[in-house]
């Protein structure tokens, strides 16, 4: 027994080494103090922000670790002392982290009240969920403007859509679950749309990036609830995607940041949060390539998901299990 305990203690420091990151990059000189950032945001969007931070804080290096929103929540809860900063698109999971005491307050920040939670969690983007189409595949099809248009198209052309529709697997994706629960709260159309996607053999994905990749190769003709910022960034560099915000309302999330209460370098964590929020307010795309709050339309008219306790409703275990069962009943044909 004593030997077993010794072995566990010996192996614990190496547990994090087995994590398979979607991306891992180090910015700055490796000999400088490192700031560890755990994030769901693609490195390409955050590299200019980090490089700008290092330019004004030259004695800092940054390790940027990218993984899924559910993994972020689990990893950080298990070892908050391993990370200085947490950035995620899953607003509900982030709010629960802050509410559970994992977030260190960053005080006296000039930031809208509706875009923060108790000085401990800060929203810094406004990003709608989009319908994204493969342009070539829609050459002779009407382009849908709403969820109802999309339902009708799949009913009218089931053979064209069969096996070529993508959406989030809400069991695996924190952002996918957030978008799904918010859609379902807003309109019954969501469940009809889910059932129709199932009938045409929808494919389920962990993340927007994979859906966009399959749209560009033609493996998908349409993807639903793709993160609009990622899709638009791809559409700007090529002509193979059509990005649509549903005309009835686009469900819009706010990406959030928090500083760990157990941060190895709390001072630099505090500085990074302040620096990020300052860049957001300036909204210069050269150093802040994400859609800022200040550059968006009135958040109340976009059906932006509010940063308030209601967000945690569907994180209740019984409510989550009930929602996932209902979702599985609707999408079961793809299993």
C-alpha positions, 0 to 999 in steps of 0.5 A: 500500500505504501509503495502504491501511494508512493507510485501515485505521488510520483506519477501525478506531476506527469499526468498533464503531459498525457493531455493531447492538445489541439495546439500548443505554442510558446511565445517569447523567450523560454527563459522568461517567466511563463504565463500559462493560458488554457483556451478554446480559441484557435491560436491564429486568433490569439497570436497577435493578442499575445505578441502585443502583450509580450511587446509591452511586457517583455520579460514574459513568455506565454504558453498557449494551450488549446483544447475543447470547452468540456476538456478545459472545464475538467482540466482546470477544475482538477488542477487550477494551479497549473494555469494562470488564465482560462479562455472559453466560448462556453459561457455557462461553464465559465460562469460556473467556474467563477461562481464556484470560486475558481476565478480571481477578481480583477478590480477597477476595470473599465468594462460594461457591467453586462459583460462581466460577472462580479469582477471575476469573469469578463466577456470580450467578444460578441460572436453569433452562431451561423448557418454555413454552406458550401457555395458550389453545392448551392449553385442551383439551390435557394440560399436559406435565410432562416431556420424554417427555410433550412428545414424546408430545403432539407425536406424538398431535397433530402437526397442532396443533403443526405450525409452532408449536414453537420452540427455539434454533438452536444454531449462532447462540445460545451459550446454546442450544448450552450447553443443548443439549450439557448436555441431550444429556449428561444424557439420550438423550431430548433427541435423540428430542425434537429429532427429533419437533420437527423432524417438526412443523416446528420454528422456530429462534430466536436467543434466548428473548425472540423465542420468548416474543414469538411464544408471546404472539402465538400464532405458537407453541404451545410453546417448548423450553429457554426461559430460565425467568427471562425466561418467568416475568417475562412470565407474572407480568404476563399470563395467556397463558403456562404455564411448566414445569420438566421434572419429571425435571430442569431444566437450570439455568445460572448467569449470569456476570460478569467484569471485563476485563483491559484495562478502561479503568476497572479500579477501577470495573470491580472495584467493579461486580463487588463491588457486583453480588455483594453485591446478589445475596447480599441478594436484594432483588427491588427492586434485583436482579430476577434469580433469585439463587444464594442464593434457589435450591434446592440447586444440585446437585439442580437439575442446575445446569451446573457452573462447571468445565473440563468446560464447555469440552469442547464448545467444542473445534472438532472436538467442536463441529462433530460436535455441530452435525452431529448436531443438524442431522441431527436437525432437518434437516426444518425447513431 
